[in-house]
Amino acid sequence: MKTLTYTEPGRFKLIEKPKPEILNPKDAVVRVTLSSICSSDLHILHGAVPKAEIGITVGHELVGVVEAVGSEVTKVKPGDRVAVNVETFCGECFYCRRGYVNNCTSGGWMLGCRIDGGQAEYVRVPYADNGLTPITNNVSDEQALFVGDILATGYWAAKISEIGCEDTVLIIGAGPTGLCTLQCVRLLNPTQIIVCEKDAARQEFVKTHYPDVIVVA
């Protein structure tokens, strides 16, 4: 299969690799139908992620169809459309039990960093019951693509900020993650939301779609 692989600092290359297989009873193999590029992929390209391993296929924002599952996977089955979580997590360790799945002692950011990720035709997902979210038929791949990382980041940012109805909230940046954060913050009904963004096109987008939000440069 074709994969976009980190071959050396400063270089990604489209290369052929074998289709992944189930290695652990909790694994699933997913046929990738849509994936996107994260700024973290660019950080790997520029050598800013020391733990990223040479030879890994990059990519951790993706959706697809379950191709195969291990014997201990119970929440998804072959044929299910799924969104893939950016974080690989066991759900049982000290950090997972407290909600800090990015610090999972046997997981964390693995896909596209320490094991082959989703800029490929197929990907193996460890702890599939935790890392795969079924997509309903009324949601397109393009809509669901944001769930696993970008929307999740915005939701987490809003959640840990302890936003109350009397608060003013500042969101720095109005790219995809900033906009997802904005939508999640709006659910918490603060008194005022300010978006700081230098790009004129992004400023205009926020002003057009969220006229109640203050936009500054």
C-alpha positions as CSV (number, residue, x, y, z in Angstrom):
1,M,0.0,0.0,0.0
2,K,1.1,3.6,-0.5
3,T,2.2,5.5,2.6
4,L,3.5,9.0,3.4
5,T,6.5,8.2,5.5
6,Y,9.0,10.2,7.5
7,T,12.3,9.1,5.9
8,E,14.7,11.7,7.4
9,P,14.6,15.1,9.0
10,G,13.1,17.5,6.6
11,R,11.7,14.8,4.2
12,F,8.5,12.9,3.8
13,K,8.3,10.4,0.9
14,L,5.5,8.3,-0.7
15,I,6.6,4.7,-0.3
16,E,5.1,1.2,-0.5
17,K,4.6,-0.7,2.8
18,P,2.8,-4.0,3.5
19,K,-0.8,-3.7,4.6
20,P,-0.9,-3.7,8.5
21,E,-2.2,-6.8,10.4
22,I,-3.7,-7.4,13.8
23,L,-0.8,-7.7,16.3
24,N,-2.7,-7.6,19.5
25,P,-6.2,-8.8,20.5
26,K,-7.2,-5.2,21.1
27,D,-6.2,-4.0,17.7
28,A,-8.3,-3.0,14.7
29,V,-7.2,-2.5,11.1
30,V,-9.0,0.4,9.4
31,R,-9.2,1.2,5.7
32,V,-8.6,4.9,5.5
33,T,-11.2,6.8,3.5
34,L,-10.1,10.4,4.4
35,S,-7.3,11.9,6.3
36,S,-5.9,15.4,6.9
37,I,-2.6,17.1,7.7
38,C,-2.0,18.4,11.2
39,S,0.5,21.1,12.2
40,S,2.1,18.3,14.3
41,D,2.9,16.5,11.1
42,L,4.8,19.6,10.0
43,H,6.6,19.7,13.3
44,I,7.8,16.1,12.6
45,L,9.0,17.2,9.2
46,H,10.9,20.1,10.7
47,G,12.6,17.9,13.3
48,A,10.7,19.4,16.2
49,V,9.3,16.1,17.6
50,P,12.3,14.1,19.0
51,K,10.2,11.1,19.8
52,A,9.0,10.7,16.2
53,E,10.7,7.7,14.7
54,I,12.4,7.7,11.3
55,G,10.5,5.3,9.0
56,I,7.0,5.9,10.5
57,T,4.0,6.7,8.3
58,V,2.7,10.1,9.5
59,G,-0.9,11.1,10.1
60,H,-3.3,11.0,13.0
61,E,-6.4,12.8,11.7
62,L,-8.5,10.3,9.8
63,V,-11.7,8.4,9.2
64,G,-12.3,5.0,7.6
65,V,-14.0,1.7,7.6
66,V,-13.0,-1.2,10.0
67,E,-11.4,-3.9,8.0
68,A,-10.5,-6.4,10.8
69,V,-10.6,-6.6,14.6
70,G,-8.8,-8.5,17.3
71,S,-10.5,-11.1,19.5
72,E,-10.9,-8.7,22.4
73,V,-12.5,-5.8,20.4
74,T,-16.2,-5.5,21.2
75,K,-17.3,-2.0,20.3
76,V,-16.7,-2.0,16.6
77,K,-16.8,-4.6,13.9
78,P,-15.7,-5.0,10.3
79,G,-17.7,-2.7,8.0
80,D,-18.2,0.0,10.6
81,R,-17.4,3.6,9.6
82,V,-15.2,5.1,12.3
83,A,-13.4,8.3,13.3
84,V,-9.9,7.6,14.7
85,N,-8.8,9.3,17.9
86,V,-5.5,11.1,17.9
87,E,-4.6,9.5,21.2
88,T,-3.9,5.8,21.8
89,F,-5.0,4.9,25.3
90,C,-5.5,1.8,27.4
91,G,-8.3,3.3,29.6
92,E,-7.0,1.5,32.7
93,C,-3.8,3.2,33.9
94,F,-3.4,6.0,36.5
95,Y,-3.7,8.8,33.9
96,C,-6.5,7.2,31.8
97,R,-8.7,6.7,34.9
98,R,-8.4,10.5,35.6
99,G,-9.1,11.5,32.0
100,Y,-5.5,12.4,31.0
101,V,-5.4,9.9,28.1
102,N,-2.6,11.7,26.4
103,N,-0.4,10.6,29.3
104,C,-1.4,7.0,29.0
105,T,1.5,4.9,30.2
106,S,1.2,2.5,27.3
107,G,-0.1,5.0,24.7
108,G,-0.4,8.7,24.1
109,W,0.5,10.2,20.8
110,M,1.5,7.0,18.9
111,L,-0.2,7.1,15.5
112,G,1.9,8.9,13.0
113,C,4.7,9.5,15.6
114,R,5.9,6.2,17.1
115,I,3.9,3.7,15.1
116,D,2.6,4.0,11.5
117,G,-0.3,6.5,11.1
118,G,-3.1,7.4,8.8
119,Q,-1.5,9.0,5.7
120,A,-1.9,5.6,4.2
121,E,-4.4,3.2,2.7
122,Y,-4.7,1.2,5.9
123,V,-3.8,1.7,9.5
124,R,-3.5,-0.5,12.6
125,V,-5.2,1.1,15.6
126,P,-4.2,-0.2,19.1
127,Y,-6.9,-0.2,21.9
128,A,-9.5,0.0,19.2
129,D,-12.4,0.0,21.6
130,N,-11.1,3.3,23.0
131,G,-9.6,4.8,19.9
132,L,-12.4,4.3,17.3
133,T,-15.8,6.2,17.3
134,P,-18.5,4.9,15.0
135,I,-19.9,7.4,12.5
136,T,-23.7,7.4,11.9
137,N,-24.9,7.3,8.3
138,N,-26.1,10.9,8.4
139,V,-22.6,12.2,9.0
140,S,-20.2,12.4,6.1
141,D,-16.5,11.4,6.2
142,E,-15.6,15.1,5.8
143,Q,-17.8,16.1,8.7
144,A,-16.4,13.4,10.9
145,L,-12.8,14.1,10.1
146,F,-12.6,16.8,12.7
147,V,-13.8,14.6,15.6
148,G,-10.6,12.7,16.3
149,D,-8.2,15.6,16.9
150,I,-9.3,19.1,16.0
151,L,-12.7,19.2,17.5
152,A,-11.5,17.1,20.5
153,T,-8.8,19.7,21.1
154,G,-11.2,22.5,21.1
155,Y,-13.6,20.7,23.4
156,W,-10.8,19.8,25.8
157,A,-9.6,23.4,25.8
158,A,-13.1,24.7,26.7
159,K,-13.7,22.0,29.3
160,I,-10.5,22.5,31.3
161,S,-10.9,26.3,31.2
162,E,-13.7,26.2,33.8
163,I,-15.7,28.8,31.8
164,G,-18.6,30.4,33.6
165,C,-21.5,32.6,32.4
166,E,-19.8,35.8,33.7
167,D,-16.5,35.2,32.0
168,T,-14.8,36.8,29.0
169,V,-13.0,34.2,26.9
170,L,-10.0,34.9,24.6
171,I,-9.3,32.5,21.8
172,I,-5.9,33.0,20.1
173,G,-6.0,32.0,16.5
174,A,-9.0,31.3,14.1
175,G,-7.7,28.4,12.2
176,P,-9.5,25.0,12.2
177,T,-8.7,24.3,15.8
178,G,-9.5,27.8,16.9
179,L,-12.9,27.7,15.2
180,C,-13.7,24.3,16.8
181,T,-12.7,25.8,20.2
182,L,-14.9,28.8,19.5
183,Q,-17.9,26.5,18.9
184,C,-17.2,24.6,22.1
185,V,-16.8,27.7,24.1
186,R,-20.1,29.1,22.8
187,L,-21.9,26.0,24.3
188,L,-20.8,27.3,27.8
189,N,-22.4,30.8,27.2
190,P,-19.7,33.1,28.6
191,T,-20.6,36.9,28.7
192,Q,-18.1,37.7,25.9
193,I,-15.8,35.9,23.5
194,I,-12.8,37.6,21.8
195,V,-11.0,36.0,18.9
196,C,-7.4,37.2,18.2
197,E,-6.4,36.5,14.6
198,K,-4.0,38.4,12.3
199,D,-5.1,36.8,9.0
200,A,-7.7,39.1,7.3
201,A,-9.6,36.2,5.6
202,R,-9.9,34.3,8.9
203,Q,-11.0,37.5,10.6
204,E,-13.7,38.0,8.0
205,F,-14.9,34.4,8.4
206,V,-15.4,34.8,12.1
207,K,-17.2,38.2,11.7
208,T,-19.5,36.7,9.1
209,H,-20.4,33.5,10.9
210,Y,-20.2,34.6,14.5
211,P,-21.3,38.3,14.6
212,D,-21.6,38.3,18.4
213,V,-17.9,37.5,18.7
214,I,-15.3,40.4,19.0
215,V,-12.5,40.0,16.5
216,V,-9.1,41.7,17.1
217,A,-5.7,41.5,15.5
